[in-house]
Amino acid sequence: MKKYIDSFLHYRFLLWELIKKGIKLKYRRSYLGILWSLLEPLLSMIVLTIVFGTLLHKGKDKSFPVYVLTGRLLYGYFSSATKTALMSMNRNASMIKKIYVPKYLYTISAILYNYIIFLISLVVLVAVGAVLGVRPTLYMFQVIPSLLGLLIFTTGCCLILAVLGVFFRDLEHLWGVVLTLIMYTSAIMYTADKLLESRWWWILRYNPMFCAIDTFRSGVFGEPMNMSYFAYEIGFGIVTTVIGVIMFKKKQDEFILHL
């Protein structure tokens, strides 16, 4: 373990450069640059609020846009991070073939630069909440462990996907389908009350993305978080991260043969 920690510390400056490079490349040909990370979720929130607010008769509920935006922001990070991590080895194949760098750095940088952009985009949530009268309470501090849990289980998923992406190129397309299923089972644009009371409750409760969004929303709306959801979110994250690390350790030497 000490060897891996020393290796990580030795290459920490390279990791930071990869993070900065990832942010620059993401907005390389965009006139708005990093501002797009604020504008895009705001526009999505407006469209989803109009459509689903009308369908669910939530048009008069001033907090519904905040409800939608919280789910949209968290899911947006998970989607962006996993898609980037999935192709992190293939997109850096030329670098991997030329010089030795711990291969996990490419995946970790994808996770972290997307997380930084996500944290910046939370400015939109603060602004929308202030305009619509969603006031902060002491429960707002619950968002910190919730966001930590989100980072942990996203890291686990990203490590696993990065390894699988080297050996199964079609996984990129399949993962897009899986992300769509995750989105519709995360209660992003609809309220989950009725579904949780039905025989289909497990579709939501066994989805760590839904658990992360629900615990985060609890902090935003001033309610105590569901501890079983939080425990599942953290537990899922730890298990997937351990699996991802083991897969990376066993398969990283074979990457060069398939890139």
Secondary structure, 3 states (H helix, E strand, C coil): CHHHHHHHHHCHHHHHHHHHHHHHHHCCCCCCHHHHHHHHHHHHHHHHHHHHHHHCCCCCCCCHHHHHHHHHHHHHHHHHHHHHHHCHHHHCHHHHHHCCCCCHHHHHHHHHHHHHHHHHHHHHHHHHHHHCCCCCCHHHHHHHHHHHHHHHHHHHHHHHHHHHHHHCCCHHHHHHHHHHHHHHCCCCCCCCHHHHCCCCHHHHHCCHHHHHHHHHHHHHCCCCCCHHHHHHHHHHHHHHHHHHHHHHHHHHHHHHHHC
